[in-house]
Amino acid sequence: MTLQLPAALHQHLLAHALETPTLEVCGLLGGVGATATRLYRIANIAATPQVAFTMDPQAQLAAMLEMRGRGETLVGIYHSHPTTTAQPSATDLKEAAYPGVAFLIVSLAAPAAPVLAAFAFDGQHFTPMALRLTESARLQSEGCASLSLGSASTPTQ
């Protein structure tokens, strides 16, 4: 499987990680099929956000309800690694949920050149997966909670 990620969402995902480069950030990607169309930033409420992430459950639920209302599904979960590679950690594997959803990790080990990698999760293991950056016709920002993509023929409301 290949995750299709519009270039604009890719840039916003990297920008989110770079806003607090010493802390892990996290969020969700909504979309259709294997194409991400919207980024949902979720607050990291971990006790040690320098080395872990825990999504705020209320914000996560709100994002999932918004996805449902927009006809989207959860296509990806992302977080950053401030000082390590873009590879799942033992903690990432232990705490992973949502088999069949892509897991994206942004490495800021070299902040001037962030690295984004994607992994498929089968319920027990992570496997590297292809990530295809695509062009987008338009980016619409709806506050800082989510960013969406639409095309010229089907504008996002």
Buried (B, 14 or more C-beta within 10 A) or exposed (E): EEBBBBEBBBEBBBEBBBEBEEBBBBBBBBBEEBBBBBBBBBBBBBEEBEBBBBBBEEBBEBBBEBBEEBEBBBBBBBBBBBEEEBBBBEEBBEEBEEEEBBBBBBBBEEEEEBBBBBBBBEEEEBEEBEBEBBEBEEBBEEEEBBBBBBEEEEEBE
